[in-house]
Amino acid sequence: MQVAVLFAICTLIWGSTWLVIRLQLGVVDPMVSVLYRFVIAAFLLLVWITLSRRSLRIPRQLHLPVAAGGLALYWLDYTLLYYGEEHLISAVVALMSCLMIYMNVLLRRWFFNKPVRRDVLLGASLGVIGLVLVFRPEFARLSTDSLLIGGILLVIGSNFFASVGNVLNEYVLEHGVPVVQLNFWGMSYAVIAMLLAIWIGGIPLTLPRIQIFGWRRFI
């Protein structure tokens, strides 16, 4: 029962992120949105680690795979995803995210020589069919301009880097690093990389503006 509850919680949280991403778009640069997202997430993890009196230390030799996984999963994955969502409806992006499962299977086979599980591939295929049926009416809203192809390529790239990050994180977890510390360090390395990319690219580091009770203010 505990596994089922945890799975349901993860599903609800992950599923709701598509709406949040859509609300973020068009306010600031997508990479800046991703930066703010993981600055907050890393800070909350740091608070949790501190309050629970966990150690932040991980083996020195694992910092490189942790950093590589963080850059792939939290920087490249989400940045490409946000840029892709500017040109695609959420239904298509959600459907394409199923590609990540196939990529995970192939990369795990390549890196770890682990067998390809047919039940995983079958479950992923059923998920794809289900999403197609659920979002079928929204596909009529797709445009035929050139930006559509660009959006699709961005999301495919996002899925690839997410799979790379998943495989690298699996490697680190198998070496005994707790998942909370892994996520904190991965997000922290990704935040540093994004700050450098934003600075080099000359992207304005602005804060979004929202309206509260008739007053417009920065948050």
C-alpha positions in Angstrom: 0.0 0.0 0.0 2.8 2.4 0.8 4.4 2.0 -2.6 1.0 2.6 -4.3 0.5 5.8 -2.2 4.0 7.1 -3.0 3.4 6.3 -6.7 0.1 8.2 -6.7 1.7 11.2 -5.0 4.5 11.3 -7.6 2.0 11.0 -10.4 -0.2 13.9 -9.1 2.8 16.1 -8.6 4.5 15.3 -11.9 1.1 15.5 -13.8 0.4 19.0 -12.3 3.8 20.4 -13.5 2.5 20.6 -17.1 0.0 23.2 -16.0 2.6 25.1 -14.0 5.0 25.1 -16.9 2.3 26.5 -19.2 1.6 29.3 -16.7 5.3 30.2 -16.5 5.8 30.6 -20.2 5.9 34.1 -21.7 6.7 35.8 -18.5 10.5 35.5 -18.4 13.0 33.6 -20.5 12.4 29.9 -20.2 15.9 29.2 -18.9 15.4 31.8 -16.2 12.1 30.1 -15.3 13.9 26.8 -14.9 16.6 28.5 -12.8 14.1 30.0 -10.4 12.3 26.6 -10.2 15.4 24.7 -9.1 16.8 27.5 -6.9 13.6 27.1 -4.8 13.7 23.3 -5.0 17.4 23.1 -4.0 16.8 25.5 -1.1 13.8 23.5 0.2 15.9 20.3 0.0 18.7 22.1 1.9 16.2 23.1 4.6 14.9 19.5 4.8 18.4 18.0 5.0 19.3 20.5 7.8 16.1 19.9 9.8 16.4 16.2 9.5 20.1 16.4 10.5 21.3 14.5 7.4 24.8 14.8 6.1 25.5 16.7 2.9 28.7 14.8 2.3 28.9 12.3 -0.6 32.0 10.5 -1.8 34.3 12.8 -3.7 34.6 10.5 -6.7 30.8 10.6 -7.2 30.6 14.4 -7.6 31.4 14.2 -11.3 28.5 11.7 -12.2 26.2 13.7 -9.8 27.1 16.9 -11.6 26.7 15.3 -15.0 23.3 13.9 -14.0 22.2 17.2 -12.6 23.1 19.1 -15.7 21.4 16.6 -17.9 18.3 16.2 -15.8 17.7 19.6 -14.3 19.3 22.0 -16.8 19.3 20.6 -20.3 16.1 18.5 -19.9 13.9 21.2 -18.5 15.3 24.1 -20.5 14.7 22.3 -23.8 11.3 21.3 -22.5 10.3 24.8 -21.6 11.5 26.1 -25.0 9.6 23.3 -26.7 6.4 24.1 -24.9 6.4 27.5 -26.4 5.5 25.9 -29.8 3.5 22.8 -28.8 0.3 22.1 -26.8 0.7 20.3 -23.5 -1.0 17.2 -24.8 1.7 16.6 -27.4 4.5 17.3 -24.9 2.9 14.9 -22.4 2.6 12.2 -25.0 6.2 12.7 -26.2 7.4 12.3 -22.6 6.6 8.6 -22.9 9.6 8.4 -25.2 11.7 8.8 -22.1 10.7 5.2 -21.0 12.0 3.7 -24.2 15.2 5.8 -24.0 15.7 4.7 -20.3 15.5 1.0 -21.3 18.0 1.4 -24.1 20.5 3.5 -22.1 20.3 1.1 -19.1 21.1 -1.7 -21.5 24.0 0.3 -23.0 25.5 1.6 -19.8 24.7 -1.2 -17.3 24.1 -4.2 -19.7 20.7 -4.7 -18.0 18.1 -6.7 -19.8 15.3 -5.1 -21.7 12.1 -5.7 -19.7 9.1 -6.5 -22.0 6.6 -5.6 -19.3 8.1 -2.0 -19.1 7.9 -1.6 -22.9 4.3 -2.9 -22.9 3.3 -0.6 -20.1 4.9 2.4 -21.9 3.1 1.5 -25.1 -0.2 1.2 -23.3 0.5 4.6 -21.8 1.1 6.1 -25.2 -2.2 4.7 -26.5 -4.1 6.0 -23.5 -2.7 9.5 -23.9 -3.5 9.5 -27.6 -7.1 8.6 -26.8 -7.4 11.2 -24.0 -5.9 14.1 -25.8 -7.2 13.2 -29.3 -9.4 16.4 -29.6 -6.5 18.6 -28.8 -4.4 17.4 -31.7 -6.7 19.3 -34.0 -5.2 22.5 -32.6 -1.8 21.7 -33.9 -0.4 24.2 -36.3 1.5 23.3 -39.4 4.2 26.0 -39.3 7.9 25.4 -39.1 8.0 26.2 -35.4 6.1 23.0 -34.8 9.0 20.8 -36.0 11.4 22.9 -33.9 9.2 22.3 -30.8 9.1 18.6 -31.4 12.9 18.4 -31.8 13.4 20.4 -28.6 11.1 18.0 -26.6 12.9 14.9 -28.1 16.2 16.4 -27.0 14.6 17.1 -23.5 13.6 13.5 -23.2 17.0 12.3 -24.2 18.8 14.3 -21.6 16.2 13.3 -19.0 17.0 9.7 -19.7 20.8 10.4 -19.5 20.2 12.0 -16.1 18.1 9.1 -14.9 20.8 6.6 -15.8 23.5 8.6 -14.2 21.4 9.0 -11.1 20.8 5.3 -11.0 24.5 4.7 -11.1 25.0 7.1 -8.1 22.2 5.6 -6.1 23.7 2.1 -6.6 26.8 3.5 -4.9 24.9 4.3 -1.7 24.2 8.0 -2.1 20.8 8.9 -0.5 18.2 10.3 -3.0 17.7 13.5 -1.1 21.4 14.4 -1.1 21.7 13.3 -4.7 18.9 15.6 -5.8 20.2 18.6 -3.8 23.7 18.3 -5.3 22.4 17.7 -8.8 20.1 20.7 -8.6 22.9 22.8 -7.1 25.3 22.0 -9.9 22.5 22.7 -12.5 21.8 26.1 -10.9 25.5 27.0 -11.2 25.5 25.9 -14.9 22.4 27.9 -15.7 23.7 31.0 -14.0 26.9 30.8 -16.2 24.8 30.1 -19.3 22.5 33.0 -18.6 25.5 35.3 -18.0 27.4 34.2 -21.1 24.3 34.4 -23.2 23.4 37.9 -21.9 19.9 36.7 -20.9 18.1 39.2 -18.6 17.8 37.8 -15.1 14.4 39.4 -14.4 11.7 38.5 -11.9 8.2 37.9 -13.1 5.5 40.4 -12.1 2.1 39.3 -10.8 -1.0 41.2 -9.7 -2.2 40.9 -6.2 -5.3 42.7 -5.0 -4.9 45.3 -7.8 -1.3 46.0 -7.1 1.4 44.9 -9.5 4.6 43.8 -7.8 7.7 41.7 -8.4 8.1 38.3 -6.8 
